[in-house]
Amino acid sequence: MNPVPIISEFEQKTASIHREELADRIARLLLEDGIAEPVPGIRLTRISAPTDRTHGVSKTSFCVIAQGVKEIYVAERQYRYDIRNYLLATIELPVTARIVDASPRSPYLALRVELDQALVGSVMVEAGLTPAGSRDAKAFVVSPLDCGLLDATLRLARLLDSPGEAGVLLPLVKREIVYRLLVGDQGSRLRHLPTLGGHSDRIADAVHRLRQSFDRPLRIDSLARDLGMSPSGFHHHFKAVTDMSPLQFQKQLRLQQARHLMLGENLDAASAGYRVGYEDPSHFSRDYKKHFGNSPVRDVERLRSMVTTD
């Protein structure tokens, strides 16, 4: 059992000052609600009111909240984080998310740094860190944001305001953030990212394959054999890493893509369902309503009206 770190009064005050500055810098970089990517791979978000659940696909990333509270849902598993905790995501998965705490006077402010597999591997080699073992590593984890990580995140945010320095110093600060993640409490999870072998790497491979062929019938036996696993072992490890079964994962990908097709290409529900692999329109409509809370027609109408009124 790891001892609970003792944080001095000075460290607590410093962390509070750093959080305030981080929030101020994000707010000044993003004056209105929305999302911005001032540098490729670094995303800022500002939202001035709590939100309903929104659907999307996660990125392999390190996420810090400077102000507010957010909840991420992977299947039925909830991950809640705030200014004192960061979120680490190591596999791209279908997720739903909602902002819990935000207001015009105190908007939700967040910064996300995408984690490149090559960068993580390079830092591991430079630091002499060995790959993680073969145990299952959760695709998502929420962990306390320590003073070192907070300080590095703040310095990264400062560089976003200084384009001249950012070109030279930003890669160094990103490497520092990756290093601190690797040697921190959740380092073993991140060490699965660039490694070969082990269950988590094979599940990441399975996720990639399923994303490429989500519209085709799911054949567990064949996929498990390709990955060198038994069907029961594959199912067990897939759920241990992703919090959902392979079938749930495929279904969520299909439904999100169908929604995109109806909105972006004006397809009707039956055509969209067929395009993503559903043979029975009524089956598609039932799954869609269960996942999004409305029938395909009503959900798309609602989303279009929101765009029209904004």
Secondary structure, 3 states (H helix, E strand, C coil): CCCCCCCCHHHHHHHHHHHHHHHHHHHHHCCCCEEEEEECCEEEEEECCCCCCEEEECCCEEEEEEECEEEEEECCEEEEECCCEEEEECCCCEEEEEEEECCCCCCEEEEEEECCHHHHHHHHHHHCCCCCCCCCCCCEEEEECCHHHHHHHHHHHHHHCCHHHHHHHHHHHHHHHHHHHHHCCCHHHHCCCCCCCCHHHHHHHHHHHHHHCCCCCCCHHHHHHHCCCCHHHHHHHHHHHHCCCHHHHHHHHHHHHHHHHHHHCCCCHHHHHHHCCCCCHHHHHHHHHHHHCCCHHHHHHHHHHHHHHC
